[in-house]
């Protein structure tokens, strides 16, 4: 088993490497994930499988490049549709998009707004209820080819989106709202990727307050369908990462609190763990 990983070294912030058994190795000619996603799948696989034995020391970070974009898909599982309808004062829009040919697609994050395994995710100080959205993220090259899979925690301020669907960007795009990782499993190493199981839990003070599971078998749309719509009238010169929606939504009486720990595990891909903190209203003033 191996992974595409991104590490922070003493000289580079987003160094792409090949991970094998916890060690990181140079991939000749590829410095960042963007370099890899400029190649077609066949050429990338060839370079990846002949990776150097030159070991690189670094700290694992989110699997993105400085110019990466992370997008999201919504209402792609029946459970997500039902949850959105429960939360919203305008439930019909979620039923309509679940049944429509065109999926819900939205911009989620840049590299700067993305954290990795072991880092902190945020809940908005002005949100009454916030939840994790455990999702499979797919990694797509500039030619719209699926090259790998990862895990995304699409953090969401549930009550803000529920007040009005037009508040979606405020509910989903804020400091600390996106976690990705821990690494990328190459698609050619994944067996039957359409049937992977997804498990999630929230722990508070050492106790599990919520846990659930689903499977990619329950995804209402194919990866090909989502990729096809994402690339319509869009240009991704360095590829793109797409979080494919959640089939695991906590009930209405569950909301994240500062100090909680969110764990998401996807078969054959890995486990993503993040601690929850509060993102204050004046976060812009605090970051210098």
PALUMTI-216455 format. One record per residue: residue in one letter; chain; x, y, z of N, C-alpha, C in turn; residue number from 0. Coordinates in steps of 0.02 Angstrom, whole numbers, plus 50000, padded with zeros to 5 digits. Each point is the difference from the previous one (the first is absolute). Example, Ala and Ser with C-alpha at 12.3 -4.5 7.8 and 13.67 -1.06 7.14 Angstrom:
// residues 2
{"A" "A" {50660 49716 50390} {49955 50059 50000} {50045 50060 50000} 0}
{"S" "A" {49982 50053 49964} {50042 50059 50003} {49961 50055 50037} 1}
// end
This chain:
// residues 288
{"X" "A" {50042 49940 50000} {49958 50060 50000} {50044 50062 50000} 0}
{"X" "A" {49980 50050 49960} {50038 50063 49997} {49951 50057 49990} 1}
{"X" "A" {50025 50061 50009} {49958 50059 49993} {50040 50057 49969} 2}
{"X" "A" {49965 50044 49966} {50026 50066 49985} {49990 50042 50063} 3}
{"X" "A" {50053 50032 50023} {49996 50039 50061} {50033 50068 49988} 4}
{"X" "A" {49981 50048 50042} {50032 50066 49998} {50030 50013 50069} 5}
{"X" "A" {50064 50020 50000} {50034 50013 50063} {50030 50070 50000} 6}
{"X" "A" {50008 50026 50059} {50034 50064 50010} {50071 49985 50021} 7}
{"X" "A" {50048 50023 49960} {50071 49990 50016} {50030 50065 50025} 8}
{"X" "A" {50064 49999 50013} {50034 50061 50024} {50002 50054 49946} 9}
{"X" "A" {49990 49981 49937} {50005 50049 49945} {49938 50005 49957} 10}
{"X" "A" {49954 49952 50007} {49941 49999 49957} {49937 49988 50041} 11}
{"X" "A" {49947 50036 49983} {49938 49996 50038} {49953 49945 49975} 12}
{"X" "A" {50004 49985 49934} {49953 49952 49970} {50037 49950 49956} 13}
{"X" "A" {50045 49962 50029} {50041 49953 49961} {49962 49935 49990} 14}
{"X" "A" {49990 49981 49938} {49967 49937 49983} {50049 49942 50006} 15}
{"X" "A" {49979 49946 50033} {50042 49941 50009} {49958 49937 49992} 16}
{"X" "A" {50034 49944 49996} {49968 49935 50002} {50010 49970 50069} 17}
{"X" "A" {49945 49983 50033} {50003 49972 50068} {49995 49925 49998} 18}
{"X" "A" {50046 49966 50034} {49999 49927 50007} {50019 49985 50073} 19}
{"X" "A" {49954 49969 50036} {50013 49979 50069} {50027 50057 50044} 20}
{"X" "A" {49970 50059 49992} {50019 50057 50042} {50062 50037 49979} 21}
{"X" "A" {50032 49979 49946} {50059 50035 49974} {49982 50035 49935} 22}
{"X" "A" {50034 50056 49987} {49985 50042 49941} {50058 49999 49951} 23}
{"X" "A" {49982 49991 49936} {50051 49994 49948} {49987 50049 49943} 24}
{"X" "A" {50054 50023 49971} {49997 50047 49944} {49966 49969 49940} 25}
{"X" "A" {49961 50040 49964} {49971 49979 49936} {50034 50043 49947} 26}
{"X" "A" {50044 49971 49960} {50040 50040 49953} {49958 50044 49954} 27}
{"X" "A" {50018 50065 49998} {49968 50047 49955} {49936 50030 50027} 28}
{"X" "A" {49976 49975 50057} {49938 50026 50028} {50013 50031 50069} 29}
{"X" "A" {49992 50065 50004} {50013 50035 50063} {49936 50010 50040} 30}
{"X" "A" {49944 50012 49965} {49937 50014 50035} {49944 49957 49970} 31}
{"X" "A" {49944 49999 50034} {49942 49964 49974} {49978 50029 49933} 32}
{"X" "A" {50006 50064 49992} {49981 50031 49936} {50042 49973 49943} 33}
{"X" "A" {50064 49987 50012} {50042 49970 49948} {49972 49932 49979} 34}
{"X" "A" {49977 49961 50050} {49973 49934 49986} {49935 50004 49961} 35}
{"X" "A" {49958 50050 50016} {49934 50004 49969} {50002 50034 49932} 36}
{"X" "A" {50059 50022 49979} {50008 50024 49931} {50012 49942 49952} 37}
{"X" "A" {50014 49941 50028} {50014 49941 49958} {49937 49958 49990} 38}
{"X" "A" {49999 49963 49945} {49944 49953 49992} {50011 49940 50045} 39}
{"X" "A" {49949 49960 50010} {50002 49946 50049} {50055 49949 49984} 40}
{"X" "A" {50008 49983 49937} {50050 49950 49980} {50071 50024 50017} 41}
{"X" "A" {50015 50062 49983} {50067 50026 50013} {50013 50008 50075} 42}
{"X" "A" {49949 50021 50037} {50009 50007 50072} {50014 49933 50033} 43}
{"X" "A" {49962 49950 49981} {50010 49933 50028} {50070 49975 49986} 44}
{"X" "A" {50024 50011 49940} {50067 49977 49981} {50054 50033 50043} 45}
{"X" "A" {49995 50066 50009} {50048 50035 50042} {49995 49979 50073} 46}
{"X" "A" {49939 49993 50023} {49988 49982 50071} {50029 49932 50016} 47}
{"X" "A" {49991 49953 49955} {50023 49932 50014} {50075 49991 49992} 48}
{"X" "A" {50034 50050 49972} {50073 49997 49995} {50032 50053 50046} 49}
{"X" "A" {49964 50017 50053} {50023 50052 50047} {50069 49982 50028} 50}
{"X" "A" {50036 50053 50017} {50068 49993 50025} {50001 49969 50070} 51}
{"X" "A" {50058 49973 50018} {50010 49975 50069} {50028 50056 50044} 52}
{"X" "A" {50004 50060 49972} {50025 50058 50037} {49949 50020 50053} 53}
{"X" "A" {50015 49991 50063} {49952 50014 50053} {49999 50074 50016} 54}
{"X" "A" {49940 50026 50015} {49991 50070 50017} {49971 50006 50070} 55}
{"X" "A" {50028 50042 50040} {49975 50011 50068} {49953 50060 50001} 56}
{"X" "A" {49942 49991 50031} {49953 50055 50003} {49940 49983 50043} 57}
{"X" "A" {49959 50050 50012} {49939 49993 50041} {49940 49994 49954} 58}
{"X" "A" {49959 49950 50011} {49941 49989 49958} {49951 50058 50008} 59}
{"X" "A" {49977 50026 49943} {49950 50054 49999} {49944 49981 49952} 60}
{"X" "A" {49951 50044 49992} {49945 49985 49955} {50025 49988 49929} 61}
{"X" "A" {49971 49952 49964} {50024 49983 49933} {49975 50049 49946} 62}
{"X" "A" {50029 50059 50002} {49984 50052 49951} {50065 50033 49978} 63}
{"X" "A" {49994 50042 49949} {50056 50043 49977} {49980 50072 50011} 64}
{"X" "A" {50047 50047 49996} {49983 50070 50013} {49943 50027 49957} 65}
{"X" "A" {49993 49974 49939} {49949 50025 49955} {49941 49952 49992} 66}
{"X" "A" {49992 49953 50046} {49944 49952 49997} {49934 50033 50015} 67}
{"X" "A" {49948 49973 49970} {49931 50017 50016} {49964 49938 50026} 68}
{"X" "A" {49960 50009 50053} {49958 49947 50026} {49927 50021 49988} 69}
{"X" "A" {49962 49956 49966} {49929 50012 49988} {49959 49949 50038} 70}
{"X" "A" {49936 50013 50005} {49956 49954 50036} {49938 49984 49959} 71}
{"X" "A" {49971 49942 50014} {49935 49980 49971} {49951 49991 50058} 72}
{"X" "A" {49939 50020 49989} {49950 49996 50053} {49940 49957 49982} 73}
{"X" "A" {49966 49974 50050} {49938 49962 49993} {50010 49942 49951} 74}
{"X" "A" {50053 49963 50011} {50015 49943 49956} {49982 49933 50031} 75}
{"X" "A" {49976 50001 50062} {49975 49940 50033} {49929 50014 50025} 76}
{"X" "A" {49960 49948 50005} {49932 50009 50026} {50001 50028 50071} 77}
{"X" "A" {50048 49976 50041} {50003 50024 50069} {50015 50075 50002} 78}
{"X" "A" {50043 50023 49955} {50015 50071 49996} {49938 50039 49979} 79}
{"X" "A" {49964 49975 49951} {49938 50033 49978} {49951 50006 50058} 80}
{"X" "A" {49990 49945 50036} {49952 50000 50056} {50022 50049 50055} 81}
{"X" "A" {50065 50000 50015} {50025 50045 50053} {49992 50073 49980} 82}
{"X" "A" {50015 50016 49938} {49992 50070 49978} {49927 50021 50003} 83}
{"X" "A" {49955 49954 49983} {49928 50017 50002} {49977 50010 50073} 84}
{"X" "A" {50028 49961 50046} {49983 50008 50071} {50023 50068 50026} 85}
{"X" "A" {50059 50021 49978} {50031 50061 50026} {49971 50063 49969} 86}
{"X" "A" {49976 49995 49939} {49986 50060 49961} {49928 50023 50006} 87}
{"X" "A" {49992 50066 49996} {49933 50029 49994} {49976 49999 49929} 88}
{"X" "A" {50043 49979 49953} {49983 49996 49929} {50020 49931 49975} 89}
{"X" "A" {49967 49947 50024} {50023 49932 49987} {49995 49977 49927} 90}
{"X" "A" {49956 50029 49961} {49989 49975 49932} {50063 50005 49957} 91}
{"X" "A" {50042 50050 50012} {50059 50008 49957} {50046 49940 50004} 92}
{"X" "A" {50003 49968 50058} {50044 49943 50008} {49972 49938 49965} 93}
{"X" "A" {49935 49991 50003} {49968 49945 49963} {50011 50009 49926} 94}
{"X" "A" {49993 50061 49976} {50006 50013 49929} {50071 49987 49975} 95}
{"X" "A" {50051 50021 50038} {50068 49990 49977} {50021 49927 50006} 96}
{"X" "A" {49972 49964 50048} {50014 49928 50007} {49976 49962 49938} 97}
{"X" "A" {49943 50021 49973} {49970 49965 49943} {50023 50028 49933} 98}
{"X" "A" {50031 50058 50000} {50017 50034 49936} {50059 49967 49965} 99}
{"X" "A" {50004 50013 49935} {50058 49977 49962} {50063 50037 50022} 100}
{"X" "A" {49994 50066 50011} {50057 50041 50018} {50012 49996 50076} 101}
{"X" "A" {50061 49981 50022} {50014 49996 50072} {50013 50069 50031} 102}
{"X" "A" {49997 50002 50066} {50022 50060 50035} {50076 49998 50006} 103}
{"X" "A" {50034 50050 49974} {50072 50005 50004} {50018 50070 50027} 104}
{"X" "A" {50048 50004 50045} {50019 50064 50027} {50074 50002 50016} 105}
{"X" "A" {50028 50059 49998} {50070 50009 50018} {50006 49995 50076} 106}
{"X" "A" {50049 49961 50023} {50007 49989 50072} {50061 50034 50030} 107}
{"X" "A" {50059 49991 49971} {50060 50026 50033} {50059 50005 49953} 108}
{"X" "A" {50048 50041 50021} {50066 50003 49969} {50048 49962 50046} 109}
{"X" "A" {50062 49995 49979} {50050 49966 50042} {50007 50035 50068} 110}
{"X" "A" {49999 50066 49999} {50008 50039 50061} {49943 49987 50049} 111}
{"X" "A" {49942 49981 49975} {49942 49988 50043} {49990 49926 50015} 112}
{"X" "A" {50050 49959 49985} {49994 49927 50010} {50051 49976 50050} 113}
{"X" "A" {49978 49961 50049} {50045 49971 50049} {50002 49924 49990} 114}
{"X" "A" {50050 49968 50030} {50009 49929 49991} {49986 49960 50062} 115}
{"X" "A" {50020 49937 49998} {49992 49953 50056} {50036 50026 50062} 116}
{"X" "A" {49964 49999 50057} {50029 50022 50063} {49995 50074 50013} 117}
{"X" "A" {49977 50038 49951} {49993 50073 50008} {49931 50017 50029} 118}
{"X" "A" {49989 50064 50013} {49937 50022 50030} {49951 50023 49946} 119}
{"X" "A" {49936 49979 50009} {49946 50027 49959} {49958 50046 50043} 120}
{"X" "A" {49962 50044 49967} {49965 50051 50037} {49924 49997 49996} 121}
{"X" "A" {49968 50024 50053} {49928 50014 49998} {49991 50075 50008} 122}
{"X" "A" {49957 50029 49960} {49990 50072 50002} {49972 50022 50067} 123}
{"X" "A" {50028 50055 50026} {49975 50026 50064} {49928 50022 49995} 124}
{"X" "A" {49978 50023 49940} {49932 50024 49992} {49951 49946 49976} 125}
{"X" "A" {50021 49937 50000} {49956 49945 49982} {49971 49968 50062} 126}
{"X" "A" {49936 49983 49997} {49967 49967 50057} {50014 49924 49999} 127}
{"X" "A" {50002 49971 49940} {50013 49928 49993} {50049 49989 49943} 128}
{"X" "A" {50050 49958 50013} {50051 49983 49950} {50011 49925 50000} 129}
{"X" "A" {50013 49972 49941} {50010 49928 49994} {50057 49985 49952} 130}
{"X" "A" {50032 49942 50009} {50048 49977 49949} {49961 49967 49943} 131}
{"X" "A" {50026 50003 49941} {49970 49962 49944} {50055 49955 49972} 132}
{"X" "A" {50000 49937 50020} {50052 49953 49977} {49989 49981 49927} 133}
{"X" "A" {50051 50010 49960} {49992 49990 49928} {50063 49968 49969} 134}
{"X" "A" {49990 49966 49945} {50055 49977 49958} {50017 50057 49951} 135}
{"X" "A" {50063 50017 49997} {50023 50051 49953} {50035 49965 49942} 136}
{"X" "A" {49985 50021 49940} {50033 49972 49941} {50048 50051 49971} 137}
{"X" "A" {50055 49975 49975} {50054 50043 49974} {50001 49991 49924} 138}
{"X" "A" {49994 50055 49964} {49989 49998 49928} {50054 50041 49965} 139}
{"X" "A" {50028 49972 49946} {50052 50037 49964} {49969 50049 49951} 140}
{"X" "A" {50042 50037 49965} {49975 50053 49955} {49962 49971 49940} 141}
{"X" "A" {50007 49935 49989} {49965 49968 49945} {49934 49967 50022} 142}
{"X" "A" {49978 50017 50060} {49938 49974 50029} {50004 49924 50012} 143}
{"X" "A" {50061 49975 50014} {50009 49930 50017} {50006 49993 50076} 144}
{"X" "A" {49967 49949 50028} {50005 49985 50071} {50067 49967 50014} 145}
{"X" "A" {50041 50031 50044} {50066 49972 50012} {50008 49974 50072} 146}
{"X" "A" {49955 50019 50045} {50008 49976 50068} {49941 50021 50044} 147}
{"X" "A" {50002 49977 50063} {49947 50014 50047} {50028 50017 50068} 148}
{"X" "A" {49966 50045 50035} {50020 50020 50067} {49937 50007 50043} 149}
{"X" "A" {50006 50033 50058} {49944 50010 50046} {49993 50074 50013} 150}
{"X" "A" {49938 50024 50003} {49986 50070 50015} {49951 50005 50058} 151}
{"X" "A" {50013 50047 50045} {49951 50020 50051} {49975 50069 49979} 152}
{"X" "A" {49942 50001 49969} {49968 50061 49975} {49960 50031 50057} 153}
{"X" "A" {50034 50036 50044} {49968 50029 50059} {49944 50048 49978} 154}
{"X" "A" {49944 49997 50036} {49941 50037 49980} {49965 50031 50060} 155}
{"X" "A" {49982 50064 49994} {49959 50034 50051} {49927 49986 49982} 156}
{"X" "A" {49972 49949 50032} {49936 49973 49978} {49943 50050 50003} 157}
{"X" "A" {49996 50038 50054} {49942 50045 50006} {50005 50059 49951} 158}
{"X" "A" {50061 50020 49981} {50007 50056 49954} {49976 49980 49930} 159}
{"X" "A" {50020 49941 49976} {49975 49977 49936} {49925 49987 50003} 160}
{"X" "A" {49976 49975 50058} {49929 49984 50008} {49956 50062 49997} 161}
{"X" "A" {50027 50057 50022} {49960 50062 49998} {49983 50019 49929} 162}
{"X" "A" {50049 49991 49955} {49989 50017 49930} {50054 49968 49958} 163}
{"X" "A" {49983 49962 49948} {50052 49967 49958} {50050 50049 49971} 164}
{"X" "A" {49981 50064 49994} {50047 50049 49973} {50056 50017 50049} 165}
{"X" "A" {49994 49977 50061} {50053 50009 50049} {50051 49943 49998} 166}
{"X" "A" {49996 49957 49950} {50043 49941 49997} {50074 50018 50004} 167}
{"X" "A" {50021 50052 49964} {50072 50017 50001} {50023 50020 50070} 168}
{"X" "A" {49958 50036 50038} {50018 50018 50068} {50000 49939 50046} 169}
{"X" "A" {49956 49952 49986} {49995 49940 50041} {50059 49953 49988} 170}
{"X" "A" {50030 50003 49941} {50049 49951 49980} {50070 50028 49985} 171}
{"X" "A" {50006 50065 49992} {50065 50028 49981} {50020 50052 50052} 172}
{"X" "A" {50042 49980 50046} {50024 50045 50053} {50065 49971 50027} 173}
{"X" "A" {50034 50036 50041} {50065 49978 50026} {49991 49937 50043} 174}
{"X" "A" {50031 49945 49979} {49995 49937 50036} {49945 49954 49976} 175}
{"X" "A" {49971 50015 49942} {49942 49962 49978} {50016 49939 49957} 176}
{"X" "A" {50064 49989 49985} {50016 49945 49954} {50062 49961 50021} 177}
{"X" "A" {49990 49935 50007} {50056 49955 50015} {50004 49947 49946} 178}
{"X" "A" {50061 49982 49981} {50011 49953 49945} {50060 49955 50017} 179}
{"X" "A" {49993 49936 49986} {50058 49957 50011} {49981 49930 50022} 180}
{"X" "A" {50045 49963 50032} {50068 50023 50013} {50044 50002 49938} 181}
{"X" "A" {49985 49956 49950} {50039 49997 49939} {49953 49983 49942} 182}
{"X" "A" {50028 49987 49942} {49960 49981 49941} {50019 49930 49980} 183}
{"X" "A" {49951 49956 49997} {50013 49932 49976} {49991 49999 49925} 184}
{"X" "A" {50050 49979 49962} {49994 49998 49927} {49942 49955 49979} 185}
{"X" "A" {49964 50021 49950} {49939 49964 49980} {50017 49930 49975} 186}
{"X" "A" {50059 49990 49971} {50018 49934 49975} {50016 49950 50055} 187}
{"X" "A" {50005 50025 50062} {50012 49955 50057} {49936 49984 50039} 188}
{"X" "A" {49945 50031 49981} {49938 49992 50038} {49955 49948 49966} 189}
{"X" "A" {49978 49951 50038} {49957 49947 49974} {49927 50020 50008} 190}
{"X" "A" {49963 50000 49945} {49927 50012 50002} {49983 50064 50037} 191}
{"X" "A" {50025 50056 49975} {49994 50063 50037} {49928 50025 50008} 192}
{"X" "A" {49953 49972 49962} {49931 50022 50006} {49964 49970 50060} 193}
{"X" "A" {50033 49957 50038} {49967 49966 50055} {50036 50009 50067} 194}
{"X" "A" {50041 50050 50006} {50039 50010 50062} {49954 50021 50058} 195}
{"X" "A" {50013 49973 50059} {49963 50019 50060} {50031 50062 50032} 196}
{"X" "A" {49957 50042 50028} {50020 50062 50032} {49974 49999 50072} 197}
{"X" "A" {50044 50012 50048} {49981 50001 50071} {50019 50067 50030} 198}
{"X" "A" {49959 50025 50046} {50015 50064 50032} {49977 49999 50073} 199}
{"X" "A" {50035 50040 50041} {49979 50006 50070} {50022 50067 50027} 200}
{"X" "A" {49963 50022 50051} {50018 50060 50038} {50013 49978 50072} 201}
{"X" "A" {50059 50019 50026} {50017 49985 50069} {50003 50064 50040} 202}
{"X" "A" {49974 49997 50062} {49999 50057 50045} {50022 49977 50069} 203}
{"X" "A" {50055 50028 50023} {50028 49982 50066} {50011 49924 50005} 204}
{"X" "A" {50023 49971 49945} {50017 49929 50000} {49943 49952 49987} 205}
{"X" "A" {49938 50026 49993} {49942 49958 49987} {49972 50013 49930} 206}
{"X" "A" {49974 49948 49968} {49970 50008 49934} {49929 50027 50008} 207}
{"X" "A" {49986 50058 49972} {49933 50029 50004} {49958 49987 49938} 208}
{"X" "A" {50034 49980 49947} {49964 49984 49938} {50047 49960 49955} 209}
{"X" "A" {49971 49950 49966} {50038 49963 49949} {49951 49972 49949} 210}
{"X" "A" {50024 49991 49940} {49957 49975 49946} {50044 49975 49943} 211}
{"X" "A" {49969 49966 49953} {50037 49973 49943} {49955 50001 49938} 212}
{"X" "A" {50032 50001 49942} {49965 49995 49937} {50047 49968 49950} 213}
{"X" "A" {49981 49998 49938} {50041 49970 49947} {49993 50041 49937} 214}
{"X" "A" {50052 50000 49959} {49996 50034 49936} {49948 49967 49954} 215}
{"X" "A" {49978 49940 50017} {49945 49969 49962} {49937 50042 50003} 216}
{"X" "A" {49993 50040 50053} {49940 50041 50009} {50004 50068 49965} 217}
{"X" "A" {50057 50015 49970} {50007 50063 49965} {49951 50003 49941} 218}
{"X" "A" {49962 50054 49996} {49947 50006 49950} {50027 50016 49931} 219}
{"X" "A" {50062 50022 49997} {50030 50019 49935} {50067 49965 49992} 220}
{"X" "A" {50018 49986 49939} {50065 49969 49987} {50055 50053 50002} 221}
{"X" "A" {50061 49977 50012} {50057 50046 49996} {50004 50031 49930} 222}
{"X" "A" {49987 49960 49950} {50004 50025 49931} {49951 50057 49988} 223}
{"X" "A" {49940 49993 50028} {49949 50051 49994} {50022 50065 50034} 224}
{"X" "A" {50025 49994 50062} {50022 50059 50037} {50059 50034 49964} 225}
{"X" "A" {50048 49961 49977} {50058 50029 49965} {49977 50034 49935} 226}
{"X" "A" {49955 49967 49965} {49976 50029 49937} {49969 50068 50009} 227}
{"X" "A" {49958 50007 50052} {49969 50065 50013} {50050 50051 50027} 228}
{"X" "A" {50047 49978 50042} {50049 50045 50027} {50042 50032 49946} 229}
{"X" "A" {50016 49962 49948} {50043 50025 49947} {49962 50038 49945} 230}
{"X" "A" {49935 50004 50005} {49962 50039 49951} {50015 50074 50009} 231}
{"X" "A" {50021 50031 49945} {50014 50073 50000} {50051 50020 50053} 232}
{"X" "A" {50041 49952 50023} {50052 50014 50050} {50068 49977 49973} 233}
{"X" "A" {50051 50033 50023} {50069 49982 49980} {50040 49988 50064} 234}
{"X" "A" {50029 49941 50006} {50040 49983 50059} {50071 49981 49976} 235}
{"X" "A" {50043 50049 49988} {50066 49986 49972} {50045 49960 50045} 236}
{"X" "A" {49986 50000 50066} {50040 49959 50046} {49956 49949 50036} 237}
{"X" "A" {49947 49979 49967} {49955 49951 50029} {49957 50030 50055} 238}
{"X" "A" {49963 49956 50036} {49953 50023 50050} {49984 49942 50047} 239}
{"X" "A" {49981 50016 50062} {49977 49950 50047} {49926 50013 50012} 240}
{"X" "A" {49960 49947 49998} {49927 50006 50008} {49977 49955 50057} 241}
{"X" "A" {49970 50031 50051} {49969 49963 50054} {49930 49980 49978} 242}
{"X" "A" {49984 49936 50004} {49943 49973 49962} {49934 49998 50038} 243}
{"X" "A" {49997 50032 50059} {49937 50002 50037} {49999 49949 50056} 244}
{"X" "A" {49955 50011 50048} {49999 49957 50059} {49936 49958 50003} 245}
{"X" "A" {50009 49938 50021} {49944 49956 50014} {49993 49989 50075} 246}
{"X" "A" {50039 50038 50039} {49999 49994 50073} {49987 50070 50029} 247}
{"X" "A" {49942 50010 50029} {49983 50065 50028} {49975 49989 50072} 248}
{"X" "A" {50030 50032 50050} {49975 49992 50068} {49928 50024 50007} 249}
{"X" "A" {49962 49971 50047} {49931 50023 50012} {50000 50072 50025} 250}
{"X" "A" {49940 50030 50000} {49994 50071 50016} {50022 50017 50071} 251}
{"X" "A" {50000 49952 50045} {50019 50015 50069} {50075 49994 50012} 252}
{"X" "A" {50039 49987 49948} {50073 49996 50006} {50031 50062 49967} 253}
{"X" "A" {50043 50034 50037} {50038 50056 49973} {50070 49998 50028} 254}
{"X" "A" {50049 50018 49959} {50070 49999 50022} {50012 50054 50052} 255}
{"X" "A" {50048 49985 50044} {50022 50048 50051} {50076 50003 49998} 256}
{"X" "A" {50027 50056 50022} {50072 50008 50003} {50030 49945 50045} 257}
{"X" "A" {50052 49967 49976} {50031 49945 50036} {49981 49932 49974} 258}
{"X" "A" {49946 49996 49962} {49980 49936 49970} {50055 49975 49952} 259}
{"X" "A" {49999 49935 49988} {50046 49970 49951} {49958 49962 49949} 260}
{"X" "A" {50010 50016 49936} {49964 49968 49945} {50047 49951 49965} 261}
{"X" "A" {49976 49938 49993} {50040 49948 49966} {49960 49972 49942} 262}
{"X" "A" {50031 49999 49941} {49968 49973 49940} {50046 49948 49970} 263}
{"X" "A" {49973 49940 49990} {50039 49945 49971} {49966 49976 49936} 264}
{"X" "A" {50039 49992 49947} {49975 49973 49937} {50042 49940 49981} 265}
{"X" "A" {49968 49943 49986} {50035 49940 49981} {50050 50013 49944} 266}
{"X" "A" {50059 49972 50005} {50054 50003 49951} {50031 50069 49991} 267}
{"X" "A" {49973 50051 50035} {50026 50068 49992} {50036 50024 50063} 268}
{"X" "A" {49969 49990 50059} {50034 50021 50061} {49952 50029 50051} 269}
{"X" "A" {50028 50036 50049} {49962 50030 50054} {50022 50073 50008} 270}
{"X" "A" {49950 50044 50002} {50012 50072 50009} {49973 50020 50068} 271}
{"X" "A" {50043 50030 50042} {49981 50020 50068} {50014 50074 50009} 272}
{"X" "A" {49951 50036 50027} {50008 50071 50013} {49967 50021 50065} 273}
{"X" "A" {50033 50044 50037} {49971 50029 50060} {49960 50063 49981} 274}
{"X" "A" {49945 50012 50035} {49956 50056 49986} {50017 50059 50046} 275}
{"X" "A" {50004 50060 49971} {50008 50062 50038} {49949 50050 49974} 276}
{"X" "A" {49990 50053 50036} {49954 50053 49979} {50038 50052 49958} 277}
{"X" "A" {49972 50016 49942} {50027 50054 49958} {49967 50065 50022} 278}
{"X" "A" {50036 50046 50031} {49969 50061 50027} {49981 50049 49944} 279}
{"X" "A" {49954 50044 50015} {49977 50049 49951} {50057 50043 49976} 280}
{"X" "A" {50048 50016 50043} {50055 50045 49982} {50063 49962 49980} 281}
{"X" "A" {49992 49940 49969} {50058 49959 49981} {50045 50039 49953} 282}
{"X" "A" {49972 50043 49957} {50041 50039 49954} {50049 50046 50037} 283}
{"X" "A" {49977 50028 50056} {50043 50044 50040} {50053 49961 50038} 284}
{"X" "A" {49985 49938 50015} {50047 49960 50041} {50056 49970 49959} 285}
{"X" "A" {49990 49992 49935} {50051 49969 49957} {50041 50056 49969} 286}
{"X" "A" {50062 50002 50016} {50044 50052 49975} {50049 49972 49949} 287}
// end
